[in-house]
Amino acid sequence: MADIDGGSGGSASRKRADARRNERTLLDAAGAAFLASGVDVPVRDIAARAGVGVGTIYRHFPTRADLIVAVYRHQVEACAEAGPALLAASGTPHVALARWIDLFVDFLVTKHGLAEALQSDDATFQALHAYFLDRLVPVCARLVDAAAAAGEIRPDVAAYELMRGVGNLCIGAGRDPRYDARRMVGFLIAGLRRHQAVPTQPVAD
């Protein structure tokens, strides 16, 4: 009996893992479709990208608002999960911070249509801004604190202020080909560096 129960548990776990993987595939496809065509893209186009039937999408996300919220949360989670991974894999905390900010910029400038949809009066969207801050500010703070502790950046950098500054630099990105938001954010991140004083040479007699 124990073996049967164990097998059933393993099968259930595999099914849950498969379901999560399938949902991630669907959300990635929806995000790509939103980027290419906006949040009003036909559901059949999203289904084609994901390799599923339209009914599968409606079974998971009965309304377009449900799908938009799920894509937004999925992208926030991906950004949040990247922080600790980058900190562990990068050569220095400052490199990890710069790479994470680059991902954050990707998130901000590729939301085509999501921002406008999230500003609607739909109650489904009302809690998302708080969710965004709750998930991402602590991740940014961990990276900032690590870089400050390593003496790589100024010790007075606040994660929320940094994210707000990056967000402001990304406003309008893609609307004016003369403006490169990523380049400006690069200047901002470089400006956080804590520069070592150059030792002065003794004056020769």
C-alpha positions as CSV (number, residue, x, y, z in Angstrom):
1,M,0.0,0.0,0.0
2,A,2.8,2.4,0.8
3,D,4.4,1.9,-2.6
4,I,1.0,2.6,-4.3
5,D,0.6,5.8,-2.2
6,G,4.1,6.9,-3.0
7,G,3.6,6.3,-6.7
8,S,0.4,8.2,-6.6
9,G,2.1,11.1,-4.9
10,G,4.9,11.1,-7.4
11,S,2.4,11.0,-10.3
12,A,0.5,13.9,-8.7
13,S,3.7,15.9,-8.3
14,R,4.7,15.3,-11.9
15,K,1.3,16.4,-13.0
16,R,1.5,19.6,-11.0
17,A,5.0,20.3,-12.3
18,D,3.7,19.7,-15.9
19,A,0.8,22.0,-15.3
20,R,3.1,24.8,-14.0
21,R,5.4,24.3,-17.0
22,N,2.5,24.4,-19.4
23,E,1.2,27.6,-17.8
24,R,4.6,29.2,-18.0
25,T,4.8,28.4,-21.7
26,L,1.4,29.9,-22.2
27,L,2.3,33.1,-20.2
28,D,5.5,33.5,-22.1
29,A,3.6,33.2,-25.4
30,A,1.0,35.7,-24.2
31,G,3.8,38.1,-23.1
32,A,5.5,37.8,-26.6
33,A,2.1,38.4,-28.3
34,F,1.4,41.5,-26.1
35,L,4.9,42.8,-27.0
36,A,4.3,42.2,-30.8
37,S,0.7,43.3,-31.1
38,G,-0.5,44.9,-27.8
39,V,-2.8,43.5,-25.1
40,D,-5.7,43.4,-27.5
41,V,-4.1,40.7,-29.7
42,P,-6.6,38.0,-30.7
43,V,-6.6,35.0,-28.3
44,R,-6.1,32.7,-31.3
45,D,-2.7,34.3,-32.0
46,I,-1.6,33.7,-28.4
47,A,-2.9,30.1,-28.7
48,A,-0.9,29.6,-31.9
49,R,2.3,30.9,-30.2
50,A,1.8,28.6,-27.3
51,G,0.8,25.6,-29.4
52,V,-2.5,25.0,-27.6
53,G,-6.1,25.4,-28.4
54,V,-8.1,28.6,-27.7
55,G,-10.2,26.6,-25.2
56,T,-7.1,25.9,-23.1
57,I,-6.4,29.6,-22.7
58,Y,-10.0,30.3,-21.7
59,R,-9.9,27.4,-19.3
60,H,-7.0,28.9,-17.5
61,F,-7.9,32.6,-17.9
62,P,-11.6,33.1,-18.4
63,T,-11.2,36.8,-19.3
64,R,-8.6,39.0,-21.0
65,A,-8.1,40.8,-17.7
66,D,-7.2,37.5,-16.0
67,L,-4.7,36.9,-18.7
68,I,-3.1,40.3,-18.5
69,V,-2.8,40.1,-14.7
70,A,-1.2,36.6,-15.0
71,V,1.3,37.8,-17.6
72,Y,2.2,40.8,-15.4
73,R,2.7,38.7,-12.3
74,H,4.6,36.1,-14.3
75,Q,7.1,38.7,-15.5
76,V,7.4,40.2,-12.0
77,E,8.2,36.8,-10.6
78,A,10.8,36.2,-13.2
79,C,12.5,39.5,-12.4
80,A,12.3,38.7,-8.7
81,E,13.8,35.3,-9.0
82,A,16.6,36.6,-11.1
83,G,18.0,38.7,-8.3
84,P,19.4,36.0,-6.0
85,A,20.5,34.0,-9.0
86,L,22.6,36.9,-10.4
87,L,24.1,37.7,-7.0
88,A,25.2,34.1,-6.7
89,A,26.6,33.8,-10.2
90,S,28.1,37.2,-10.9
91,G,31.7,38.1,-10.2
92,T,30.8,41.1,-8.0
93,P,27.6,42.5,-6.4
94,H,27.8,45.6,-8.6
95,V,27.9,43.4,-11.7
96,A,24.8,41.5,-10.3
97,L,23.0,44.8,-9.6
98,A,23.8,46.1,-13.1
99,R,22.6,42.9,-14.7
100,W,19.4,42.9,-12.6
101,I,18.7,46.5,-13.4
102,D,19.1,45.6,-17.1
103,L,16.4,42.9,-16.7
104,F,14.2,45.4,-14.8
105,V,14.6,47.8,-17.8
106,D,13.5,45.0,-20.1
107,F,10.4,44.5,-17.9
108,L,9.6,48.2,-18.0
109,V,10.1,48.9,-21.7
110,T,8.5,45.8,-23.1
111,K,5.1,46.0,-21.3
112,H,3.6,47.5,-24.5
113,G,-0.1,48.1,-23.5
114,L,0.2,46.5,-20.1
115,A,0.7,49.8,-18.4
116,E,-2.3,51.4,-20.0
117,A,-4.4,48.3,-19.2
118,L,-3.3,48.3,-15.6
119,Q,-4.4,51.9,-15.2
120,S,-8.0,51.1,-16.0
121,D,-10.8,51.0,-13.4
122,D,-11.0,47.1,-13.5
123,A,-10.8,45.9,-9.9
124,T,-8.7,43.0,-11.1
125,F,-5.8,45.4,-11.6
126,Q,-6.0,47.4,-8.4
127,A,-3.7,45.4,-6.2
128,L,-0.9,44.9,-8.8
129,H,1.1,48.0,-8.1
130,A,1.5,47.0,-4.4
131,Y,2.4,43.4,-5.5
132,F,5.0,44.8,-7.9
133,L,6.7,46.8,-5.1
134,D,6.4,44.1,-2.5
135,R,8.2,41.6,-4.8
136,L,10.8,43.7,-6.4
137,V,11.9,46.4,-3.9
138,P,13.3,43.7,-1.5
139,V,15.2,42.0,-4.3
140,C,16.7,45.3,-5.4
141,A,17.5,46.2,-1.8
142,R,19.4,42.9,-1.4
143,L,21.6,43.7,-4.4
144,V,22.1,47.3,-3.4
145,D,23.1,46.3,0.2
146,A,25.5,43.7,-1.1
147,A,27.2,46.2,-3.5
148,A,27.4,48.8,-0.7
149,A,28.8,46.2,1.8
150,A,31.5,45.4,-0.8
151,G,32.4,49.0,-1.1
152,E,31.4,49.1,-4.7
153,I,28.7,51.7,-4.5
154,R,27.7,54.6,-2.3
155,P,26.3,53.5,1.0
156,D,23.3,55.9,0.8
157,V,21.5,54.3,-2.2
158,A,17.9,53.3,-1.4
159,A,16.4,50.6,-3.5
160,Y,13.0,52.2,-4.0
161,E,14.6,55.5,-5.1
162,L,16.8,53.6,-7.5
163,M,13.9,51.7,-9.0
164,R,11.9,54.9,-9.3
165,G,14.7,56.7,-11.0
166,V,15.1,53.8,-13.5
167,G,11.4,53.9,-14.1
168,N,11.4,57.6,-14.8
169,L,14.3,57.2,-17.3
170,C,12.3,54.5,-19.1
171,I,9.2,56.6,-19.6
172,G,8.6,57.0,-23.3
173,A,11.2,54.5,-24.3
174,G,10.5,53.3,-27.8
175,R,8.4,56.3,-28.8
176,D,11.4,58.5,-29.8
177,P,14.3,56.8,-31.7
178,R,16.6,59.6,-30.5
179,Y,16.2,58.5,-26.9
180,D,18.0,55.4,-25.6
181,A,16.6,54.6,-22.1
182,R,19.0,51.8,-21.6
183,R,22.0,54.1,-22.3
184,M,20.7,56.6,-19.7
185,V,20.1,53.9,-17.1
186,G,23.7,52.7,-17.8
187,F,24.9,56.2,-16.9
188,L,22.8,56.1,-13.7
189,I,24.3,52.7,-12.6
190,A,27.8,53.8,-13.4
191,G,27.2,56.9,-11.3
192,L,26.5,54.7,-8.2
193,R,30.1,53.5,-8.2
194,R,32.1,54.5,-5.2
195,H,35.3,56.0,-6.7
196,Q,38.6,55.6,-4.8
197,A,40.5,58.7,-4.2
198,V,43.6,59.0,-6.4
199,P,46.7,59.2,-4.2
200,T,48.7,62.3,-4.6
201,Q,52.3,62.2,-5.5
202,P,54.8,64.0,-3.3
203,V,56.1,67.2,-4.7
204,A,59.7,66.8,-5.8
205,D,62.2,69.2,-4.2
